[in-house]
Structure formats: C-alpha cells, structure tokens
Amino acid sequence: MLTPLRLAVGTLTVLPVGALPTISPRVAGRAMVLAPLATVPLAAAAAAAGWLATLVALPAAVVGLLVVATLALGTRALHLDGLADTADGLGSGWDPGRALAVMKRGDVGPMGVVSLLLVLGLQAAGFAALVVDLATALTAGLLICLSRAALVLVCRRGVPAARTSGLGVVVAGTVPGWVAIVVWLLVLVAVGFVNTPAWVGPVTAGLAALVVLALVRHCVRRFGGVTGDVMGAAVELALTILVLGSLLLDSEVRA
C-alpha cells in the first residue's frame, strides 16, 4: 500500500515523495481510495493555522482566509485550478474538443473567475464561522480529509477519461463501484460524529456526494469523460458543502 499512498500524497499535496514506479490501474485506484488519508498532513496544517489564528484573537474572517490560503499553498492550488478550468469548459458552449482545449489553456475565463470567487468566498466564510477553538479546528481538518473522498466517485469504474493523456487517463475508471459506496458510507458516519443533531452529517455528506455525481454525469455528457480538472472541481465542491453543512453544529458541540 506504500506506492498508492505515495502517489496520493504526491498528487494531492506539495509534500515530496520521490520517484514512483510505473503506475498500474490497480495502484491508481488504491491511491484515490487513500486520498483522505494522504491529505492528513495538509489538513493538520490548515487546522493548525485556523486554531493559532483564534489563539491570537484574529478576526473570524482572517481565520477563514488563513485556512483557505493554507489549503491553496499545500496543494499548489491544483484543485482550484481544476475548478476554474472545469467551469470555463462547461461554460464555453463549444463542442467537446474545443471545450477541452479551453480547459487546457493556462488562462482563466470569466466563468472560472466567478466560480473561484464563489467557492473561495463560501469556504472562507464557512471556516470563519466554524473554527473558534481547538475542537472545531480539528473538525475542519476532518472535513478537509473527507472532501477528498470525492475522488472515488469521479474515478469509479464506468466513468471514462475525456482525454488520451494526463492525470484523468491514469486514474479514471480505476475504483470499483462497491469500494466507492463503502468509502462514502464511512464518510456519512464520520461526518455524523461531528454534527448535532446526528442526521445533519449524513444529509450533508449525501448532498456532497450527489453534487459530485451530478458534476461527473454532466462532464461525461459534455466532454465524453472526466479529466484531472474535473477531479479538482469535485474536491472543491465537496469541501464547500461539507464545511457549510458543519455550520449546523449544535452550540454545545462548539463550546
């Protein structure tokens, strides 16, 4: 399991993992399943940034922005770039080939800019309201890890890659459907532990899964499959929903 974990860490964070051997579909699939675990160091750094900001009594808005900034730095803004590119591709209105070409360009169009502003704004506001002490900072870290479970839905078997090269080709269709279901059942349980009343967690996690599945379905219809950009977009959308859902935490849990 070491190679899949190294692949996941190297893909999803800035942490160096050294040279990797040739990646087989089996290894790629395991890496996607291990994505939440691979993100633990990044989540810990983001949670620590938020908690330390509360200790020095920085404004809540600054706390939220520091958490979001830590995530961006710790991922090279990879997922945010995917979100912007996916929004530009979906909003282009062109045929699949030209839409994929738009997504591959280095610039960001108006749809991408608006998507980034909305998602980053919602995440920063959500973390600002959530992180008030060590316990809630740890909750934020857990939600960051769990949001990476979106990758098993994007990479489940039966979902093709839209391109013939790139990250999407390596990992698309590598996760068995039953594994994706098990992973998300665990996400439902984990989110339920940090939400009061208990039904809030499963509902929030279920909504995140539905949004990711809807994104995947739309991208398959629009582009013919998924790309690495779609995977990044799925992670950012899942995180946004999980964080906003956490704001329904009972006041006693926050205390």
FENMO-V209100 format. One record per backbone hydrogen bond with DSSP energy under -0.5 kcal/mol. NH is the residue of the N-H (numbers start at 1). CO is the residue of the C=O. Records with the same first field share a line. If there is no record, write none. Layout:
NH->CO + CO
//
This chain:
5->1
6->2
7->3
8->4
9->5
10->6
11->7
12->8
13->9
14->74
24->22
28->24
29->25
30->26
31->27
32->28
33->29
34->30
35->32
38->34
39->35
40->37
43->39
44->40
45->41
46->42
47->43
48->44
49->45
50->46
51->47
52->48
53->49
54->50
55->51
56->52
57->54
58->53
62->59
63->59
64->60
65->61
66->62
67->63
68->64
69->65
70->66
71->67
72->68
73->69
74->70
75->71 + 72
76->73
77->72
78->75
81->77
82->78
83->79
84->80
85->81
86->82
87->83
88->84
89->85
90->86
91->87
92->88 + 89
99->95
100->96
101->97
102->98
103->99
104->100
105->101 + 102
113->109
114->110
115->111
116->112
117->113
118->114
119->115
120->116
121->117
122->118
123->119
124->120
125->121
126->122
127->123
128->124
129->125
130->126
131->127
132->130
137->133
138->134
139->135
140->136
141->137
142->138
143->139
144->140
145->141
146->142
147->143
148->144 + 145
149->146
150->147
151->148
152->149
153->149 + 150
154->150
155->151
156->153
157->175
159->156
160->158
162->226
163->226
169->166
170->166
171->167
172->168
174->155 + 171
175->155
176->174
180->176
181->177
182->178
183->179
184->180
185->181
186->182
187->183
188->184
189->185
190->186
191->187
192->188
193->189
194->190 + 191
195->192
200->197
201->198
202->198
203->199
204->200
205->201
206->202
207->203
208->204
209->205
210->206
211->207
212->208
213->209
214->210
215->211
216->212
217->213
218->214
219->215
220->216
221->217
222->218
223->219
224->219 + 220
225->219
226->160
231->227
232->228
233->229
234->230
235->231
236->232
237->233
238->234
239->235
240->236
241->237
242->238
243->239
244->240
245->241
246->242
247->243 + 244
248->245
249->246
253->250
254->250
255->251
//
